[in-house]
Amino acid sequence: MTPDFWIERWQKGEIGFHQAAGNDLLAMHWPSLGLAPGSTVFVPLCGKSLDMAWLAGQGHRVIGVELSPLAVDDFFREHGLEAETRTAGSFTVRAAGPIEIWCGDIFELPGDALRDVAAVYDRAALVALPPSLQVRYAEALHRVLPRAAPIFLISLSYPDGQLAGPPFSTPLSAVAALFGATHAIDIRETRDGLEKSPNLRDRGVTALDEAVYVLRRKAG
Ligand SMILES: C[S@@+](CC[C@H](N)C(=O)[O-])C[C@H]1O[C@@H](n2cnc3c(N)ncnc32)[C@H](O)[C@@H]1O
């Protein structure tokens, strides 16, 4: 899965993953993290997710990272926000109020970009990546995140072979293989997600499980 794949999807408007309303699992389970007001949330592979505005509305600073400049422009325009632009290494960073989005490849994020992050919100980020990149993603988070930052992960899984991802089926066993050695995995909810994902049903998926995990670094 090359960057061009995603850049083209945004150019062609093939963004069936984008949710027109905020994510209900986020609203339901996020408050239990008990983060301090004003703390910073990292949103990897953020697209133009409305959840960034929701998190800002909860009093957080938000740092997103996204490959597609179109997605980043859309986000600020659709929220009526005038964004300032700066560069940081290979990234163009656009910022308005408490939200900044780093436009570029997450695997090139400078080590210190996330040093103040208190938590991660991953919806449709891990599952957007094929298994080999999922390993790199887990390693990258491990490398750049402060130890205390939990990862709030919404994952999905479907029967083997029903779809050539993305999204890639990522059941608990895969989450455990990626994070289990370093993180305790708290399962907050699992539910049937097919009804809320008509685009996947139309692509041939017959059963879809959605799960919310909170991953916290183990001591040591
Ligand atoms: C499935 S979408 C999910 C977007 C968002 N999380 C949401 O819930 O709507 C995955 C997003 O990741 C972006 N992306 C893919 N690979 C990336 C990378 N290596 N670095 C930064 N963004 C990436 C894509 O452009 C796309 O917008």
Ligand as a Chemical Component Dictionary entry (heavy atoms), coordinates in Angstrom:
data_LIG
# 
_chem_comp.id                   LIG 
_chem_comp.type                 NON-POLYMER 
_chem_comp.pdbx_formal_charge   0 
_chem_comp.three_letter_code    LIG 
# 
loop_
_chem_comp_atom.comp_id 
_chem_comp_atom.atom_id 
_chem_comp_atom.alt_atom_id 
_chem_comp_atom.type_symbol 
_chem_comp_atom.charge 
_chem_comp_atom.model_Cartn_x 
_chem_comp_atom.model_Cartn_y 
_chem_comp_atom.model_Cartn_z 
_chem_comp_atom.pdbx_ordinal 
LIG C1  C1  C 0  -9.183  4.482 6.407  1  
LIG S1  S1  S 1  -8.742  6.173 6.436  2  
LIG C2  C2  C 0  -9.254  6.638 8.079  3  
LIG C3  C3  C 0  -9.272  8.115 8.305  4  
LIG C4  C4  C 0  -9.755  8.525 9.713  5  
LIG N1  N1  N 0  -9.026  7.869 10.773 6  
LIG C5  C5  C 0  -11.228 8.289 9.870  7  
LIG O1  O1  O 0  -11.636 7.644 10.852 8  
LIG O2  O2  O -1 -12.012 8.766 9.008  9  
LIG C6  C6  C 0  -6.982  6.070 6.551  10 
LIG C7  C7  C 0  -6.309  7.416 6.339  11 
LIG O3  O3  O 0  -4.913  7.282 6.548  12 
LIG C8  C8  C 0  -4.212  8.048 5.611  13 
LIG N2  N2  N 0  -2.888  7.405 5.518  14 
LIG C9  C9  C 0  -2.603  6.199 4.975  15 
LIG N3  N3  N 0  -1.297  5.909 5.128  16 
LIG C10 C10 C 0  -0.745  6.956 5.785  17 
LIG C11 C11 C 0  0.583   7.247 6.222  18 
LIG N4  N4  N 0  1.604   6.401 5.994  19 
LIG N5  N5  N 0  0.805   8.414 6.885  20 
LIG C12 C12 C 0  -0.215  9.294 7.111  21 
LIG N6  N6  N 0  -1.493  9.069 6.697  22 
LIG C13 C13 C 0  -1.750  7.917 6.050  23 
LIG C14 C14 C 0  -5.052  7.979 4.356  24 
LIG O4  O4  O 0  -4.827  9.052 3.463  25 
LIG C15 C15 C 0  -6.468  7.990 4.930  26 
LIG O5  O5  O 0  -6.986  9.284 5.017  27 
# 
loop_
_chem_comp_bond.comp_id 
_chem_comp_bond.atom_id_1 
_chem_comp_bond.atom_id_2 
_chem_comp_bond.value_order 
_chem_comp_bond.pdbx_ordinal 
LIG C1  S1  SING 1  
LIG S1  C2  SING 2  
LIG S1  C6  SING 3  
LIG C2  C3  SING 4  
LIG C3  C4  SING 5  
LIG C4  N1  SING 6  
LIG C4  C5  SING 7  
LIG C5  O1  DOUB 8  
LIG C5  O2  SING 9  
LIG C6  C7  SING 10 
LIG C7  O3  SING 11 
LIG C7  C15 SING 12 
LIG O3  C8  SING 13 
LIG C8  N2  SING 14 
LIG C8  C14 SING 15 
LIG N2  C9  SING 16 
LIG N2  C13 SING 17 
LIG C9  N3  DOUB 18 
LIG N3  C10 SING 19 
LIG C10 C11 SING 20 
LIG C10 C13 DOUB 21 
LIG C11 N4  SING 22 
LIG C11 N5  DOUB 23 
LIG N5  C12 SING 24 
LIG C12 N6  DOUB 25 
LIG N6  C13 SING 26 
LIG C14 O4  SING 27 
LIG C14 C15 SING 28 
LIG C15 O5  SING 29 
# 
